[in-house]
């Protein structure tokens, strides 16, 4: 770590927020997540104001209402983003509601959309549910089925797209980035050669675009993709792309350099 970041890293490690302390120790200092220290820090996250607020959002969400289901889906994902401790059985009913919502999407909305040899599905929805289920220690047989479907929906060139226009030719950065994260996270549960091949193909879509740029002219895919936010934007930005590529093991690829320079700036 460069000298300019040493003081910053030290300050982050001394944060009052257990989420920040856990992330600093695990991802900056490289402490084993199975260690007693890290397990204790992760347990402390459950009592943090952010985690309590997310749990309150879940409790107030009505699964019979579309807004309630959307809140459950996003909150389930955000609990994973803050490294909420795994194995909390109170989350199982919310996971099941999210899975039911995804089944509805497959059968009623996305399922029939097979256009010109490609599936037009909201792959990020599947992938975020897979990611959250594995991180939160709640993966089950239905998680395996979601992953199998996500693999089946992947486009030949790697990636996913929900655009219904027949002329659409390539994957979209949003669904591909989060699709990559879902598959890369799932690999810790059930590694396979097929899964690794799909992960490599999805990562290549992001890397060809240098995380956030058009291949045609090197300009941002969208101006908003240059503006970082945390934990994640509603859709995507270059920080989300870098984060996903880091966790999946591709951030050392030279094609990430421009996005890393933007982050440092």
Order of alpha helices (4+ residues) and beta strands (2+ residues): alpha-alpha-alpha-alpha-alpha-alpha-beta-beta-alpha-alpha-alpha-alpha-alpha-alpha
